[in-house]
Amino acid sequence: MFTPAVTEPRHVAPGRPELPPAPGLPDENQRVSRHIAETLALLQATFAPQRRIVHAGDLIYQTGERFAHLYVLNSGFFKLVNLSFDGREQVVGLKFRGDWLGFDGIAGGAYTCDAVAMDTGEVWTLRYDQVLARCAARPELLKLLHEAMSREISRERDSLMSVCTLSADARVADFLRYWAESLAKRGLRTDQITLRMTRAEIGNYLGMTLETVSRSLSRLARIGMIEFLGKGRREIRIPRLDALTEFVQRSVAPAGVTLQ
């Protein structure tokens, strides 16, 4: 699981893929950013997808809705939300530009979560039957689809490992690190991010209470891992992303320790 710290995204004209990232990104980030841009260009040329501008709080699809489409994000930030057995909302995923939505609906014929926009963005809609037909004729499209599914599986595994092995402070740090690195791979700044989720939502996503998230953020600020900008404490500066990464790596909880 992991996302909400965000800088303002670079929005582009509806239907037009974003320009290549500015120079200066590390090689791997440049490679990923180029791959996202090339993928979006290929999908646009192959499917001429339906484009939709969404705003914070808009639903892309919801739990129980009949599955018929996959969705690709051209811009913006999104969260996936499930309802727990007691009726509470559970944030189970975070999505960025270039990510796919809707794989959860394939097996059972209906979507199993709500996909919700966290700010203004653009979503491309692809009919699933058309995706299958084009993939059968074009191996490069099938490869892209499999890559997207593999990334989703890997991210779910990494999120589970974070909950099982990291202390509370390290889980929050890892959340911020993941968000910043996801921005870097899309050509966006990483030194200053804006939290799009409330403390309660972040805790919900990380398996922690609101109070624990707030205390962890305060501790990270005290030791210089992050800085709060502004009174609302939603703007966060990360002086050194590599230092945040090192903090997470040093903070793996010993075996047998209960995390909360």
N, C-alpha and C positions, 0 to 999 in steps of 0.2 A: 504494500500500500504506500503510497506516499505522494503530497503537494502542498500553507497556502500562503505562501509567500510569493509575491509576484511583482515584477515591475510592470508599468503600463506596456501592453503589447504594441507592436508596430502594426496597426491595422492598414489594410490595403483595400483597394477598390473591390467590391463584391465580385467574386468569380475569377479574380486575377491572382495567381500564385505570388507569394512574397518574393521580393528581389533577393539575390544571393546575399549572404551575410557580409558585414564589413570585415576588412582584413584585420588580422591581429589575434584571431582565435587559435588555440592550440590545434595541431594537425588533426587529431581525432575529432574534435568538435567541428572543424571545417568539413571533414569527410562526412560526418553525420548530417550536418546542415545541408550540404550539397545533395546527399542522398534523399533527404526529405523533399527538397525542391524538385528534384528529378522525378520522384515518385508522384508528387502532386501534378506535375506537368503531364506525365504519362496517363494518369487517371483522367485528367481533364480532356486530353486528346482522344482517349479511348471511349469514354462513357458520356461525355458532355453532361456531367451530373447536375441534378437539380441543386441550386444553391439557396441557402437560407441564412439570413442575418438573425442572430439571437442576442438577447440581452440577459443580464444577471437574473437568475431565477427561472428562465424559460426552460421548459422540458423538451428534450429531443425525442425521447420515448419514455414510457413508464411501465412499471411492473404489470404483467398480465396482458399487455398489448400484443396483438398478433404479430409474429415476426414475418417481415417481408423485405426489409432493407438492412444494409450495412451503411455506416456513416463514417466519413473521414473529416477530420478537423483541419480547416485551412488557416484558422486563426482563433485565438481565445483560449480559455482555460475552463475545464469541465470536471465535475465530480460524478461518481457513480454511487447511488444510495440504495441500500436495502432496508426493509423493515425487519426488526428483530421479532422474536416470538412474543415479547411483551408490548409490541407496538412502537418501540422507539426506533428512530432513524439511525442507521449505521452507515457511515461513509466507508466504502470498500475499494475505491479506486479514484485516481486522479489522471486526467488526460490533457495532452498538450498538442500543439500544431503538428500535423502529420500522423497522429494516432488514429486508430480505428475504433469505432464503437459498434456494439450490437452482436458480438460473437456469442454472448450469453443466450441469445434467442435461438441459435441454430438447432441445438439438440431437442428441445421440447416444443419448438414452434411458437414460443411466446417469450418476450423479454422478461428477465428475472430481477431487474432492478430499474431504478429511475436514473436517467442520464440528464444532468442539470447543468446549465451554463453558470459560470461564476463571474463572468463579465461579458462585454460585447465581443462577439466572434462570428465566424462564418463556418457553417457546416455543409458538407456536400453529401447528398443522398444517392446511394447506389442500389438499384434493385438487385436482390440476391440472385435471382434466376439469371439475370444478365451477367453478373459477376462470374457465376459458374460457367456459363456458355463461353464467355470471352477467355476465361482461364484455360478451358479445354483447347482453345485454338492458339493461345499465346502463352508459352511456358514462362516468359518473364513476368506475366501477371500472376500466375500461380505461385511463383517464387516470392513475390511481394506479399501475397496473402499469407503464405506460410511463415514468412519472416514476422509479420505483424502478430500472428497467433503465438509464435515462439516468444516474442518479446513480452507478451501479456502473461504467459506462463512463468517466464523468468522473473518478472516483476512481482508476481504473487508469491513466488518462492522466497525472493529477497525480503519481502515485507514480513512474511512469517518468521524468517530467521531473525529479523530485527526485533520483533516482539519477544521472541524466545531467548535471545542471547544478550540483549543490550539493557543497560540500566535506563532509568527514566530520562536523565539528562542526555545520555547518548542517543536515545530514540528521538528526542526532539532535535538534537544536533544533526542526526542522520536525515531527518525529515527536511531540515533547511538545506543540507548539503544536496540531497536528491533534487529538491526544487531548483536550486541554483544551477546545478549541472544540467538539468533539463532545459533551462533557459539558455545556457551557454551553447548547447547543441542546436539551438534554433537561432543563434546569432544575436541573442539579447544580453543585456548587461547582467552581471551576477553579483556585483559588489553591493547593490542596494535592491531589496525586494519588498514588495507590498503584500502583507498577509490578506488574502481574500477570504479566508475562513476564520470564524470566531475561535477563541480558545477552546470552547466546548466542542466544536467540530473537529479541531485538531486532536483533542483528547479522544474523541470518539473514533477517529481514524487510527490512532496509535494505541488504543486500548488503555487509556489513562483518564483520570479525572481532569476536569477543568482546572482545579486548584493545583494539581501536579504539573500540568503544562505551564501554568503561570510561574510556579516556583522554579521550574527548570529553565525557562526563558530568562528569568531574573538572575539565576546562577550563571548562565552562559554569558550574560552581559557583565556580571561582576568580574569574571576572569578574562574578559576581553575577547571572547569568541565572536560576540555580536555587539552591536550598539543600537539603541532605540533612537529613532528620529521623530520628533514631533510628540505632542501630548497624547495622541491616541495610541501610541506604541504599536501601530500597525505597520509603520515603515521601519525596516530593519536593515542596517548596514552590516556587511560581512567584510571586515578588514582583510582577512586572508582565508580564502576558501580551502587552501591546502591545510591550514591550521585546524579548521573545522573537521576536515577528513581525518587528520592525525588524532584529534580528540576522540572521534568515534572508534578508531582502530585501537586506541589504548584502553577503551572503556568496556570491552567485552566482559560481561559479568562472569564470575567464577561459577563452576558447575555447582548446582544445588541451591543457588541464591534465588529467592523469589523476587520477581521484578514487578514494580507498580509505579 
